[in-house]
């Protein structure tokens, strides 16, 4: 991991890490994605079968997973794993119920009534990645907020292996989350199917769920025709540590991020020079028998960073600049540091709150803004699957009292009929009461 002791250099390095997979630079992949989307839009199911054979090595006939296999996957899940999945479901559901937005109405001073009403989208599509690992937690974190929101129809897509089978634990998670319709397709073609619809797959209103660069660029391309949760980049953790932090915990948490992907980023900001001296040796120790050692080493070598800071205020400033997906506060008084944090997807306070707790069952969603987007966006939640409608109910008195100002504003914009629509209603010759 690279060590930096100059904060001005640290800002530049953090910018470099944040932009490590800029979507705008992926010209060749963009072109490939556009061709895939065009093919799916034009040829529907046949394109999905052809593309799945090309990329995943099997022909998905049928496209949909048999409902009996979903139930069987749950029945065949070991009892302890069933208990773990059930606990995760209960905690995630309980937390997200608190997010449900409320309608509201207010009475104006002239008798008008104004409000905001929330409704769930009708159909949602959930993308669950495969590849290097299986992600039952992604199923729960995406499906449960949609269920809580009141989405009537939820469709899941996920890439299968070369013999056409989706990971059984992923199917088991779908079963307890209440997902009944699953299609064994992945990649940009799956996003295209959800966005445009095919003979077998309905067009949805919102697509959520992370994926590789092809999936992310496909989501970016179809946005506007369909809603999306976010454009997720490689995962990242930033740890702020002081003299109270334990080296074993710091390193295990850095590795917990690095093991995701060679492009994952693990960053340590610390005020403790003694801690820095122990990091390399502790990393070697914990990697000795690590099953994903090569991935961890690639991630830490290319995108790992240690910064020695003069104080915790500097740590907070650097963290806010980077706007990390996950932020761990391994400090003596995390509650005093938290108010200084303005940009973060999720904050984990203290040594008993490792990021892994949030990944699986703490309750808050683990689908978080990456690549600096925590500056302006939030975690996936119930509102991702809802939209609000404004309600305006003016009385005659309210319109009379505000008509002069409305007409003045309409005239200032040169919109004649806007002004006339007010004058007409208030004209003495109008027959409308």
Secondary structure, DSSP 8 states (H G I E B T S, - for coil): -EEE--HHHHHHHHHHHHTTT-GGG-HHHHHHHHHHHHHHHHHTHHHHHHHHHHHHSS--SSSB--HHHHHHHHHTS-HHHHHHHHHHHHHHHHHHHTT----EEEE-TTS-EEEEEEEE-SEEEEEE--TTS--HHHHHHHHHHHHHHT-SEEEEEE---TTS---HHHHHHHHHHT--EEE---HHHHHHHHHH--SSS---SEEE----HHHHHHHHHHBTTBEES----S-EEEEEE-TT--HHHHHHHHHHHHTT-TT-EEEEEES-HHHHHHHHHHHHHHHTT-TTHHHHHHHHHHH-EEEE-SSHHHHHHHHHHHT-SEEEEESTTHHHHHTT--S-SEEEESTT--HHHHHHTSSS-S----TTGGGT-----GGGGEEEEEEEE--HHHHHHHHHHHHHHHHHTT-HHHHHHHHHHH-TT----
